[in-house]
Amino acid sequence: MIIFYFKLLISLPVLLFRQWFNIASQKRFFQKKVWIPAMNNLQNQQIAQKTLQKITNYYGLYVPAILGTSFCKLRGKKC
């Protein structure tokens, strides 16, 4: 039982680094490919600050970076 917790403790920093790397790369992709063209299309429309926060943080970063990679790993695919 102690060996299981030790392996978990050792693998935790690797998992956290991978998640940080996935979020950082998704943020770069979102800024270049999605956010700039979308903002050019929405210049004349009024968007609430809360809605912008949801788009940029939740839907644009965390859902693809964390949930997408989790589904990849569950299916046995390389992310």
C-alpha positions as CSV (number, residue, x, y, z in Angstrom):
1,M,0.0,0.0,0.0
2,I,2.8,2.4,0.8
3,I,4.4,1.6,-2.6
4,F,1.1,2.6,-4.3
5,Y,1.1,6.0,-2.6
6,F,4.8,6.5,-3.3
7,K,4.2,5.9,-7.1
8,L,1.3,8.3,-7.0
9,L,3.4,10.9,-5.3
10,I,6.1,10.5,-7.9
11,S,3.8,10.6,-10.9
12,L,1.8,13.7,-9.7
13,P,4.4,16.3,-10.8
14,V,4.6,14.8,-14.2
15,L,0.8,14.8,-14.6
16,L,0.7,18.4,-13.4
17,F,3.4,19.5,-15.8
18,R,1.6,17.8,-18.7
19,Q,-1.6,19.6,-17.9
20,W,0.2,22.9,-17.6
21,F,1.8,22.3,-21.0
22,N,-1.5,21.3,-22.6
23,I,-3.2,24.5,-21.2
24,A,-0.3,26.7,-22.4
25,S,-0.3,25.2,-25.9
26,Q,-4.1,25.5,-26.1
27,K,-3.8,29.1,-25.0
28,R,-1.4,29.9,-27.8
29,F,-3.6,28.2,-30.4
30,F,-6.7,30.0,-29.1
31,Q,-5.0,33.4,-29.3
32,K,-3.7,32.9,-32.8
33,K,-6.4,30.9,-34.6
34,V,-9.6,31.6,-32.8
35,W,-9.6,34.7,-30.7
36,I,-8.2,37.3,-33.2
37,P,-10.6,36.3,-36.1
38,A,-13.6,36.1,-33.7
39,M,-12.9,39.5,-32.3
40,N,-12.7,41.0,-35.8
41,N,-16.2,39.6,-36.5
42,L,-17.6,40.8,-33.2
43,Q,-16.3,44.4,-33.1
44,N,-19.7,46.0,-33.5
45,Q,-21.5,43.8,-31.0
46,Q,-21.7,44.4,-27.2
47,I,-20.6,41.3,-25.2
48,A,-20.8,41.1,-21.4
49,Q,-17.5,40.7,-19.6
50,K,-18.7,37.5,-17.9
51,T,-19.4,36.0,-21.4
52,L,-15.9,37.0,-22.6
53,Q,-14.5,35.3,-19.5
54,K,-16.4,32.1,-20.2
55,I,-15.3,32.0,-23.8
56,T,-11.6,32.7,-23.1
57,N,-11.2,30.7,-20.0
58,Y,-13.6,27.8,-19.9
59,Y,-14.6,27.0,-23.4
60,G,-11.4,28.1,-25.1
61,L,-8.8,26.7,-22.8
62,Y,-9.9,24.3,-20.1
63,V,-12.4,22.2,-21.9
64,P,-10.1,21.3,-24.9
65,A,-6.9,21.1,-22.9
66,I,-8.1,19.1,-19.9
67,L,-11.2,17.3,-21.0
68,G,-9.9,16.6,-24.5
69,T,-6.6,15.1,-23.4
70,S,-8.4,13.1,-20.8
71,F,-10.7,11.5,-23.4
72,C,-7.6,10.9,-25.6
73,K,-5.9,9.0,-22.9
74,L,-9.0,7.0,-22.0
75,R,-9.3,5.9,-25.7
76,G,-5.6,5.0,-25.8
77,K,-4.7,7.6,-28.4
78,K,-1.7,9.9,-28.4
79,C,-2.6,13.5,-27.6
